[in-house]
Amino acid sequence: MPIDRLGVRLQTLRAGAKVQRLLGTLLHGETPVAHAVLTLVRPTGVAVASPPSAAVLLPPELSQPFRFPFFREAVGYHTAMESRLALGHFGRGRVAIWMRQRMPLVAGSVSSPLERVLVAADSGSGVSAGIEHASHTAINFDLTVALHRPLEGEWVGLDSISTYEPAGLGLADTRVLDERGAIGRALQGLVIERRPETL
């Protein structure tokens, strides 16, 4: 992604009364550099209850401070986000981490609940990374986030597990939470490669 002035173009793919689907394209000049499909739903109140949620995480204030060990730069995403380990041990399967922004996504603005979720949700594959980062990389080629209610508060919980296959593919499956409970799910398709210097 170039560090430069970028533009956004929105295109309506479906304009239903209950469900709208938009295509957002991020542009550098006239060149697309990223896109997102947004599905907007107009809900109505119903008298139904969800079954009990899965395991409850330790609250952020009782969780241990955590810093991702695989960033090489002194300053970056890992310093712009505060992280706290709520469940598991990094590098050993299922892990849950609370995250919150130390600074807004755009200087001088207040991040919306959806922005706070999306800033954190891309970290699921890093939270549950079960590969040796000195010898391998696991890059997500896709991110799908589905939410059933808005985030409450500043903390975003990511309860993640990654699965890897010998063919070089994987999947990071993340339950997204706030302090009240689950709010949705994030899925990331992964491509796993051996670092050239370790071949």
N, C-alpha and C positions, 0 to 999 in steps of 0.2 A: 504494500500500500504506500503510494508516494506521500511524503510529508509536504503537502502543497494544498492550494485551494481546491476543494472538491465540490461537485454539484450533486443534487438528488433529483431523480425523475420518478414520478408516481404514475402508474397506469392501472386503470380499473380492469380486472379480469372478470369479475362477477359483481353485479350490483343488485343482489336480492334484498327483500324486505327484512329477513332475519340474519342472513349471512352475506358478508361482502368479502371479496378477495382482491387484494392489491398486489401489484408487482412494484417493488422499489428497487431502483438501480442507482448505484453510487458511481459517479463519473469523474474522471480526470480529463478535463477538456471534453472531448466527445467519446473518449474511450471508456467503456464499462470496466470497472475494477472489482465490483461485488454486486450481488443482488440478493434480495430477500422477498419471499412471498408472505404476505401478512393476511391472516384470516380474522376478520372482525365479526363477532356474534352479538346480536341483541337479545339478551336473556330476559325471561319473565319468571317471576317467583313461583316456586312449586313446593309442596309440603312433602319432601322426601329427605331421608337422612342417609349419609354415607356410612359404610361399615367402618369399624375402627381402623385407624391408620397403623402402619408398621411401626417398628421401634422408635421411641421418642429419643431425641438427641439431648445430650447435656446442653443447657442454655449457654449462650456465648460467654457470659461472665464467669462460668465455671469451667470453660474449655481452655486448653493450654494455647498460648501464642504459637504460631506456626509460620515458617517461611519456606517457600518452595526451594528445594536445593539445586534445581537444574538450570536456573537463570545464570548466565555468565556475566551480564552487565551489572554494574553496581546499582543503577537506577533504572526502573522500568515498571512494568505491570505489577511485579511482585512487591514493589515498594509503594505503589499507588493504592494497593488494596491491603486492608488489615485482615489477617486470616487467623482462625483459631481451630485447633484440632479437637473435634467432638467425639470421634469414634474411630477405632482401629489404629494401625501403625502404617505410616507412609511406606509405599513400596511392597506391601504385603496383602494385596487384595482390596476388599471393601474398606473404604475410608469415607468419613464424613467430616466436612470442614465448614465452619461459618465464615462468610466473607462480607466485608462492607468497604465501600469506597472511602479513601482518605481525601479524595478531591473529586470535584464533579467531572463528568465526561467532557463537557464543554465549559471552559473557563467562564466564570461569571453567571452560570446558570445553576439551577437546582435540578438534580436528576430525578426523573419521575420513577414511580415504583417499577414500571416495565423496564426502563433503562437500567435500573439497579440490578434487576434479575438478569438481563441480557449481558451486562458487563461481567457478571460472575459465571453465567451458565456455560460459557465456552471453556471453563476451567475443569469441567468434569473429568476429562481424559487425563489431565495433569494430577488431579486429586487422587485418582485411583490408579496412577501409573504403576504397573507391575513389571516394567522392563528395566534393564540396566542402561541408564542414560549415557554412560561413558562409551558404550558400544553400539547402541541402537537409538533410533528415533521413532516416535509414534505421532504422526501428524494427522489431525482430523481434516477430512476433505468435505465434511458436511456437518451442519448443526441444525437440529430440529428441536424447537422448544414449544411445548403445549401447556398452557396454564388453565386451571379451572377456577381460579380466583386471583385477585390482585395481591401483591406483596403487602404485608403490613410491617412497618418499621424499616430500619436500615439494614439489618442483617439478612443475608441470603444463605440458606443452608444447602449444601450439596452433598448428598449421600450417594456415593458413586462406586461402581465396579466396572472394570474393563476386562474384556475377553479378547484374547489374541489367538490367531490361527497360524499354523506353519506356512500357509500360502502367502502370508504377509498382510493379512487383513485383520481388522478387529472392530469392536464396538464398545463404546463407553455408554453405560446406562445410568442415568442420574435422576434420583428423586429430588425435586426442588422443594425447599421448605422455607417457612418463616417461623418465628417463635411460637405461633399458634398451631402449626402443623404443616402437612403437605399442601403445596399450591400447584404442583404440576410435575412435568417430566421433561428431561432433555436427553436426546440421543445424538451421539457423534459417531459417524463412520470413520475408521482409522486405517491408515496405511503405515505398516511397520517396515523399516529398512535398517540394515546394518550400516553403521557409519563407514565411509570409505577408508579412513585411516586404520580401521580394525579388520579389514578384509584379509 
